[in-house]
Amino acid sequence: MSPPAHPVAAIVVTHDSAEVLPACLDALGRAGVPVLVVDNASADGTAGLAEQHGAAVIRNAANEGYGRANNIGARAAASEFLLVVNPDVAVEQTAIAELVAAARRYPDAGLFAPRIVEPDGRVFYQATSLLAAQLTNPGGRLAVPEGDACAPFFSGACFLVRRELFLTLGGFDEAIFLFYEDDDLCRRIVDAGAALVYVPSAIAHHRRGRSTRPAAGRIFNARWHQAWSRAYVSRKYGLPNPAPSMFLLNAVKTMAACLTLQRGVIERYAGSAAGALASLTGGTALQRQGLGGHASRGLPAALPPA
């Protein structure tokens, strides 16, 4: 008799992530979890490296963005739970088992977040977001729970979610290429009546900002999407549109930054201004990336069991 399939499939979305991916895959391997890497058209051999580490790989012909690529992986998996994990995150060996145990303890909850530890030892815990309707924490005081706790938002860098719930809700919003897709997903899970649970006994180590190799224009592009996505999700949930003020403020900062002749500073403000302007003039994130509305290709029927 064959052993039962693992209840978890790990989905790792990559784009030029060869530098950090081995540590991520090695950690998942030690946890005994089957891994599906959804590669967004990497040019640094990431997809081949993932295969060498025993992961199943979907090779997208274009960079589909974070949320869309995760949705591809979710549809291809056949597990009870999905572990969405960035390539610059390494889970401790017992982390996934701790998350699954929490899911069994709290059957009415939908998403389970580990304790994310940054390189300097700081614990990343942000118990609110732009879209959170409660626990706004206006003073900004950080209070990390010592035990299991509910919150209206958790980082998309690493979390466990019930696959059926994720797919029923449509997964990540595919209009978003990058940024705020985790805020949006958390909001929709809460609105559907399912709790989000912090599980500090599950530990994941995050090498922040190292999931994609540096490239020309990266700062401008990231800031463009950050501004556009903030405006998009604000309008989606009936919040005041931040695009006009973002455009004006960052346009002025761009002109001032030009005097410094520092390319990174100029890109930062110019990208934010351009993203806000695109939002105001009807531009979309997918148009900017040349994706239009095309469907992703090359999906396997299901992720093979461990």
C-alpha positions in Angstrom: 0.0 0.0 0.0 1.4 3.4 -1.0 1.8 6.0 1.8 -0.9 8.7 2.1 -0.3 11.8 0.1 1.1 14.7 2.1 -1.6 17.2 3.2 0.5 20.1 2.1 2.0 21.3 -1.2 4.5 24.1 -1.1 4.2 26.7 -3.9 7.3 28.7 -4.6 7.1 31.5 -7.2 10.5 32.5 -8.6 12.0 35.0 -11.0 15.8 35.1 -11.3 15.9 33.6 -7.8 18.9 31.2 -8.2 20.9 32.8 -5.4 18.4 32.1 -2.6 16.3 29.2 -3.9 18.6 26.3 -2.8 18.2 27.2 0.9 14.4 27.4 0.5 14.1 24.1 -1.3 16.5 22.3 1.1 14.5 23.5 4.1 11.2 22.3 2.5 12.9 19.0 1.6 13.9 18.5 5.2 10.3 19.0 6.2 9.3 16.3 3.7 6.9 18.5 1.7 6.4 18.2 -2.0 7.3 21.4 -3.8 6.0 23.1 -7.0 8.1 25.9 -8.3 6.3 28.3 -10.6 9.0 30.1 -12.5 8.3 33.5 -14.0 10.6 33.3 -17.0 13.9 33.4 -15.1 17.0 34.0 -17.1 19.5 32.8 -14.5 18.8 29.1 -14.5 16.3 29.1 -11.6 14.0 26.5 -13.2 16.7 24.0 -13.9 18.1 24.5 -10.4 14.7 23.8 -8.9 14.5 20.5 -10.9 17.9 19.5 -9.7 16.6 19.9 -6.1 13.7 17.6 -6.9 10.9 20.2 -7.2 8.2 19.9 -9.8 8.4 23.0 -12.1 6.0 25.0 -14.1 7.8 27.3 -16.6 5.9 30.4 -17.5 6.7 32.0 -20.8 6.5 35.4 -19.3 6.7 37.0 -15.8 3.1 36.5 -14.7 3.6 38.3 -11.4 3.4 37.0 -7.8 -0.3 36.4 -7.4 -1.1 35.0 -10.8 1.8 32.6 -10.6 0.7 31.4 -7.2 -2.8 30.8 -8.6 -1.3 28.6 -11.3 0.5 26.6 -8.6 -2.7 26.3 -6.5 -4.7 25.0 -9.4 -2.0 22.5 -10.3 -1.7 21.1 -6.7 -4.0 18.4 -5.3 -3.4 18.8 -1.6 -5.6 19.8 1.3 -3.3 22.8 2.2 -1.1 25.1 0.3 2.1 26.5 1.7 2.8 29.8 -0.1 6.4 30.6 0.5 8.8 33.1 -1.1 12.1 31.7 -2.5 14.1 33.8 0.1 12.3 32.1 3.0 13.6 29.0 4.8 11.2 27.2 7.1 12.4 25.3 10.1 12.0 21.6 10.0 8.9 21.4 12.2 7.3 24.6 11.0 4.9 23.0 8.5 3.8 20.4 10.9 3.1 23.1 13.5 1.0 25.0 10.9 -1.0 21.9 10.0 -1.6 21.1 13.7 -3.0 24.6 14.1 -5.3 24.1 11.2 -6.6 21.0 12.9 -7.1 22.9 16.2 -9.0 25.7 14.5 -11.2 24.2 11.8 -13.0 27.5 11.2 -9.8 29.4 10.4 -8.6 29.7 6.8 -5.0 31.0 6.9 -2.1 30.2 9.2 1.0 32.4 9.5 4.4 31.3 11.0 6.7 33.5 13.1 8.8 35.2 10.4 12.3 36.0 11.6 14.4 38.6 9.7 18.2 38.3 9.2 18.8 40.6 12.2 16.7 38.4 14.5 13.7 40.8 14.5 10.3 39.1 14.3 8.2 40.5 11.5 4.7 40.9 12.8 2.3 43.4 11.2 -1.1 42.9 12.8 -2.9 45.4 10.5 -3.0 46.6 7.0 -4.5 49.3 4.7 -7.5 47.1 4.3 -8.0 46.0 7.9 -11.3 47.1 9.3 -10.2 46.4 12.9 -7.1 46.5 15.2 -5.8 49.6 13.4 -3.1 50.1 16.1 -2.8 53.9 15.4 0.1 54.3 17.8 2.2 51.8 15.8 3.2 49.9 18.9 4.5 46.4 18.1 3.3 43.7 20.4 4.1 40.2 19.2 1.8 37.5 20.6 3.6 34.7 22.5 0.9 32.1 21.6 -1.6 31.5 18.8 -3.5 34.7 18.0 -5.9 36.1 15.4 -5.2 39.2 13.3 -6.7 40.8 10.2 -3.5 40.6 8.1 -0.4 38.5 7.7 2.5 38.7 5.3 2.4 36.9 2.0 6.0 35.8 2.4 5.0 32.6 4.0 1.6 31.2 5.1 -0.5 28.0 5.0 -4.0 28.2 3.6 -6.8 25.7 3.0 -6.6 25.1 -0.8 -10.4 24.7 -1.2 -11.0 28.1 0.4 -8.2 29.7 -1.6 -9.7 28.5 -4.9 -13.3 29.3 -3.8 -12.2 32.9 -3.2 -10.5 33.0 -6.6 -7.0 32.9 -5.2 -4.9 36.1 -5.4 -6.5 39.0 -7.3 -5.0 38.6 -10.8 -5.3 42.2 -11.7 -2.4 42.9 -9.3 1.0 42.2 -10.6 2.9 42.9 -7.4 2.2 44.4 -3.9 -1.0 44.4 -1.7 -2.1 41.0 -3.1 -1.6 39.6 0.4 -3.6 42.4 2.0 -6.4 41.8 -0.4 -6.4 38.0 0.1 -6.5 38.4 3.9 -9.4 40.9 3.7 -11.4 38.5 1.5 -10.7 35.5 3.8 -11.9 37.6 6.8 -14.9 38.9 4.9 -15.8 35.2 4.1 -16.0 34.5 7.9 -12.7 32.6 8.3 -10.1 33.6 10.8 -6.4 34.3 10.2 -4.2 32.7 12.9 -0.7 33.4 14.0 1.3 30.3 15.0 4.5 31.4 16.7 5.7 27.8 17.2 6.1 27.6 13.4 9.3 29.5 12.5 10.4 30.7 9.1 13.6 32.7 8.3 13.3 35.5 5.8 16.2 36.9 3.7 14.2 40.0 2.9 14.6 41.6 -0.5 16.7 38.8 -1.9 14.1 36.8 -3.9 15.0 38.4 -7.2 18.4 39.5 -8.5 18.9 43.2 -9.0 18.2 44.5 -12.5 18.2 47.9 -14.3 15.0 49.8 -13.6 14.0 47.4 -10.8 13.4 50.3 -8.3 11.3 52.3 -10.7 9.2 49.2 -11.6 8.7 48.2 -8.0 7.6 51.6 -7.0 5.3 51.9 -10.0 3.5 48.7 -8.9 3.4 49.7 -5.3 1.7 53.0 -6.0 -0.7 51.5 -8.6 -1.6 48.5 -6.4 -2.3 50.7 -3.4 -4.7 52.9 -5.4 -6.3 49.8 -6.9 -7.1 48.0 -3.6 -8.2 51.3 -2.0 -10.8 51.8 -4.7 -11.8 48.1 -4.6 -12.8 48.4 -0.9 -14.3 51.9 -1.1 -11.4 53.7 0.6 -10.3 57.2 -0.4 -8.3 57.1 -3.6 -4.6 57.9 -2.7 -3.5 58.3 -6.3 -3.9 62.1 -6.6 -1.9 62.9 -3.5 0.7 60.2 -4.3 1.2 61.6 -7.8 1.6 65.3 -6.7 3.9 64.5 -3.7 6.1 62.1 -5.7 6.3 64.4 -8.8 7.7 67.2 -6.6 10.1 64.7 -4.9 11.2 63.5 -8.3 12.1 67.0 -9.4 14.0 67.6 -6.2 15.8 64.2 -6.5 17.0 65.1 -10.0 19.3 67.7 -8.3 21.0 64.9 -6.4 21.9 62.9 -9.6 21.3 59.7 -7.6 19.7 57.3 -9.9 18.1 55.1 -7.2 16.5 58.1 -5.5 15.2 59.4 -8.8 13.8 56.0 -9.7 12.1 55.7 -6.3 10.0 58.8 -6.6 9.5 58.8 -10.3 8.2 55.2 -10.2 5.7 56.1 -7.5 4.6 59.2 -9.4 4.2 57.2 -12.7 2.2 54.4 -11.0 -0.2 56.8 -9.4 -0.6 58.7 -12.7 -1.3 55.4 -14.5 -4.0 54.6 -12.0 -5.6 58.0 -12.5 -5.5 57.7 -16.3 -6.9 54.1 -16.5 -3.6 52.2 -16.9 -3.3 48.7 -15.5 -0.5 46.7 -14.0 -1.0 43.9 -16.5 -0.8 46.3 -19.4 2.5 47.7 -18.1 3.9 44.2 -18.0 2.6 43.3 -21.4 0.3 40.6 -20.1 -3.1 41.8 -21.1 -5.5 39.2 -20.2 -3.8 36.1 -21.6 -4.0 32.9 -19.7 -0.9 31.2 -18.4 0.3 28.1 -20.2 1.9 24.8 -19.4 -0.1 23.7 -16.4 0.3 20.1 -15.2 -2.8 18.3 -14.1 -1.6 18.0 -10.5 1.5 18.1 -8.4 2.7 14.6 -7.8 2.4 13.4 -4.2 5.5 13.2 -2.0 
